[in-house]
Each structure stands twice: as structure tokens, then as C-alpha cells.
Amino acid sequence: MKTSFKYMIILVILSLSGIFIYQLFWITDLYHFRQRQNREEILMAVKNADHIELFDRADILGKHFQKQRETSAIADTEGGRAISTKFLNKDSIIHSRSILSLDSNIYHPEYSNEKIGKMLKSTAVEVGNDFNSLGELGLQMQRALHETIDTLMPIRIAKFDSILTAYLKKKGLEIQHFTEIRDLRDSSVTTSSIPANANLPQYDLTKWEYTTYNKKAYYVYTEPTHYATLQMMAGILTSSFLIFLILLLSFVYMLRFLIHQKTVEQLKDDFTHNVTHELKTPIAITYAAIEAMIHYNITDNKTKTDKYLHICQEELRRLSSMVEQILSLGLEHKKEFKLKFEHICLNDMLNKIIEQQNIKASKPFRTELIFTPATISLEADRTHLYNIISNLLDNAVKYSSDPPFIQIAAHTTDQSVIIRITDNGLGISKEHLPYIFDKFYRIPIEGRTPVKGYGIGLFYVKTMIQKHNGSIHVESIPDKGSSFIITLPQLSQKHGQ
């Protein structure tokens, strides 16, 4: 039994450890996957923000060209380069000078600034609304448009940042970020939204080159996404933790149950051994007394006869008490078990119990009875109430110092009778108090002569009090004494009968 129990505990611990390690590995792998996914989302957010900002500028330029009344003069067409100068009127030159790389085969005088504006606006509408579907082609077109549009209107970094913030928020990444635009040819910063007090080494860098020929790139600094990743995984982490916690509690409960069962089995073995010995003792003493009267012909000696008969009577009473307690162990499992309630005078019962206890006690003791009011009566099962108080009084005598002094105080409330039995005995330490009413439980006594018993007396007491719809609790101070407080209904209740 011990070996199999040990192996069972080892298997349970190994199972829990395996589940925990697997869960930890799976969650760690998922965390790294989410981190990679977040970095990809940030890069995609940068591309999308640039895309929207770029075509927003294209739309502005297109509208501007449509409204502007201008004349265009083609000054030079050599080498496939067209220089267009825009005028508000014949006398003034304003706005911008754009250099457009054109293939001589496709150049046509109709490609005026107004036509270019319309083309940009159309492209902004048709391409700008479906960036993801274009894929790599869209990125190449985006880079090519940058070469032209950036010369007409610079990137609005504040607009880019606001678009990037909205996109990241949509993806569940509410993180702080700063942006700067660099010229990769000399690593110079052309535009920046980074505040002076920003601690950039603590931020993650996402770099994206948005032009092909001019070598310009976005440098986007974002807060580390660890916390955002954990927030995204909150549901998975919570469910995993709850599953593991349920498994852990189940295993702990199972282990406690097995340990309890093992303890009960051990206690039962001890009980069987002890009770066998205790049952044999009164039988042997009674047998010896009767044999002495028969073989030694002492029936004519009244004094000795009375002595031996008294011994037989006490041992048989002791045997009867033990048998009754053993039989009571199964009472809590019997649904058909019913108490026989009757009217009882508590004063008379206590006096009778004390008188009989004085006869059978192993040592003399003093008692004090306190009744408030002077006479107390209640409805209860006479036999079991007698055994309850007798058990508690017997324990008070056995576990008390010499000379034992026991106070029994009883008083009534509106609907209850409260009986308090106090001794000047050994007391009970706090670690044992929760278990003293458990079946077969006995308090170890170090440095003192062991007290005979089976660990069923207090279990019987509590069981019978509960059958009466009452309660019992203990107050105890080690080396000072204990008080057992019984609360019983003064009148019987039908559901308790």
C-alpha cells in the first residue's frame, strides 16, 4: 500500500509538471509568434500610412491643378525631359517647377499640368482605395509616385503620424511612436516628429525605404510591443491559467482524499487492534471473577461474593458501553434512523450521570452544577442525551489534573438550552481543535501516561447532537482546561424526529 501510494504521488507530480511545461512552451511559442506578427503589422501600417498620405497629397494637387487657370509652355523637349512652368497669368510665374521623366515615344503635348492633375486624382481614387490588392505592384507604383509628388508637395509628417496611429489602434496596437524621414545617401534627417526628450534606445525601430532613386526612408520608432502582445493574449493566458488551476486543484483534492483515505485505513487498523484488546479485557476479567467464585468456593463469603459480582457488573457495563459506541459509528449513514424524543428534566439527568460517574471513575473528582433557571427541561432522546453528557464528563475526568474539578453550567435562551462542561485538565492545542470530532482521531499526549480510548467518543457526541438539530464547539487553553459548549433546541422539531 505504501509503495503504490508513493508511486501514485510521483505519477501525479510528473503529470502536473508535464502539463505545466507543455503549457509554458506553447504559450512562449505563441508569444514569439505574436511578437513577429506585431512587427509585421507595424511595417504594414507604415506602408499603408504612407500610401494614404501620398495619395491624399495627390488628390490635393489634382484639385489644385483643376482650379488653376494656367498656361503651360514646353520649353525644352530634348533628351525626353519636359520643363513645365505654370502661370496664373501671362506676367507672373508661381507655384512650382516640376521635372517629369518622360519617354519620348509616349510624350504628347496634351500631357499638360491640368491633365497630370486629373491623372493623379484618378490614380488616388482607384489605387488608393485598394492598396493591399496590388501587392508588390502597388509598392512600386507608390515609390514611383513619390519621386514626382514629393517635388511638388513635401510629406506631411503630422498627417502620416495620425494615419499611422489610427491604423495601429485598429490592429489593437495602442503604442506610442515617433517618425523621422532620412536621406539614406548621407544619413541626414530631413523631417522629424521626435521630441527632444525621447529616449530612442528604448524604442523598436521600423525602417521602410519609400523611394527608389532619391533614397529616402521612414524611420518609425515604436514602443516595445511586449505589453500589447500580452493584452492580445489575455484570453488565451486566462483560459490556460484556469485550466491549469482546475487541474492542479483536482490533483490536490485527489491527493488529499487519498491521504485521508490512507490515514483512515491506518486509524481503522489501529482501532481494530485496540478495540479487540479492550473487548477482551472486560471479558477476561469477568471470566476470571466467575471462575474464582466457582473454583475457590467463595459463595459462602458474602463480602467476597459481592466484590466479585460488583467487578463482573462493572466490566459488563464497560463492555456494553463499548459495544454501543461501536454500533453508533454507522448511525450517520442510516437514513431511517430516528430519535425517540421525550420530555426530560436536565437537573435529574445530570445528577444521575454524576452519581454513576463517581462509581466507575478511576479517580475521585469534584463537580459544580449551575442551573439558570433553577430547573431546566427539554425534549430529547433520553438514551443518546445521557450518553452525550456521560462521554463528555468521562473525558473531563480522564484528561483532568489531580484532583479533577468539573463545572457543568446550563441555561436557557428563547428556544434553546445551552450546556457548558468545563474542566481543569490538559487542554487542547490549536492544531488539534479542528479534528477532535473526527472519527478515530486521538490527540497524542507526550510525556504522560496514555489514556485508553478509541477515538469514537467525540465523533459519537457530535453526530448525536446534530441529529438533535443542535451544535457543539470547544474552547480550550493548553495546561489550563477545556470547555465543551452544547446548544440544543428546547422543543423537538418534527424534521429532526
C-alpha positions, 0 to 999 in steps of 0.5 A: 500500500505504501509503495503504490501510494508513493508511486501514485504521488510521483505519477501525479507530480510528473503529470502536473509538471508535464502539463505545466511545461507543455503549457509554458512552451506553447504559450512562449511559442505563441508569444514569439509568434505574436511578437513577429506578427506585431512587427509585421503589422507595424511595417504594414501600417507604415506602408499603408500610412504612407500610401494614404498620405501620398495619395491624399497629397495627390488628390490635393494637387489634382484639385489644385491643378483643376482650379488653376487657370494656367498656361503651360509652355514646353520649353525644352523637349530634348533628351525626353525631359519636359520643363513645365512652368505654370502661370496664373497669368501671362506676367507672373510665374508661381507655384512650382517647377516640376521635372517629369521623366518622360519617354519620348515615344509616349510624350504628347503635348496634351500631357499638360499640368491640368491633365497630370492633375486629373491623372493623379486624382484618378490614380488616388481614387482607384489605387488608393482605395485598394492598396493591399490588392496590388501587392508588390505592384502597388509598392512600386507604383507608390515609390514611383509616385513619390519621386514626382509628388514629393517635388511638388508637395513635401510629406506631411509628417503630422498627417502620416503620424495620425494615419499611422496611429489610427491604423495601429489602434485598429490592429489593437496596437495602442503604442506610442511612436515617433517618425523621422524621414532620412536621406539614406545617401548621407544619413541626414534627417530631413523631417522629424516628429521626435521630441527632444526628450525621447529616449530612442534606445528604448524604442523598436525601430521600423525602417521602410525605404519609400523611394527608389532613386532619391533614397529616402526612408521612414524611420518609425520608432515604436514602443516595445510591443511586449505589453500589447502582445500580452493584452492580445493574449489575455484570453488565451493566458486566462483560459490556460491559467484556469485550466491549469488551476482546475487541474492542479486543484483536482490533483490536490483534492485527489491527493488529499482524499487519498491521504485521508483515505490512507490515514483512515485505513491506518486509524481503522487498523489501529482501532481494530487492534485496540478495540479487540484488546479492550473487548477482551479485557472486560471479558477476561476479567469477568471470566476470571471473577466467575471462575474464582467464585466457582473454583475457590468456593467463595459463595459462602463469603458474602463480602467476597461474593459481592466484590466479585459480582460488583467487578463482573457488573462493572466490566459488563457495563464497560463492555456494553458501553463499548459495544454501543459506541461501536454500533453508533459509528454507522448511525450517520449513514442510516437514513431511517434512523430516528430519535425517540424524543421525550420530555426530560428534566436536565437537573435529574439527568445530570445528577444521575450521570454524576452519581454513576460517574463517581462509581466507575471513575478511576479517580475521585473528582469534584463537580459544580452544577449551575442551573439558570433557571433553577430547573431546566427541561427539554425534549430529547432522546433520553438514551443518546442525551445521557450518553452525550453528557456521560462521554463528555464528563468521562473525558473531563475526568480522564484528561483532568489534573489531580484532583479533577474539578468539573463545572457543568453550567446550563441555561436557557435562551428563547428556544434553546438550552445551552450546556457548558462542561468545563474542566481543569485538565490538559487542554487542547492545542490549536492544531488539534481543535479542528479534528477532535470530532473526527472519527478515530482521531486521538490527540497524542499526549507526550510525556504522560501516561496514555489514556485508553480510548478509541477515538469514537467518543467525540465523533459519537457526541457530535453526530448525536447532537446534530441529529438533535438539530443542535451544535457543539464547539470547544474552547480550550487553553493548553495546561489550563482546561477545556470547555465543551459548549452544547446548544440544543433546541428546547422543543423537538422539531418534527424534521429532526424526529 
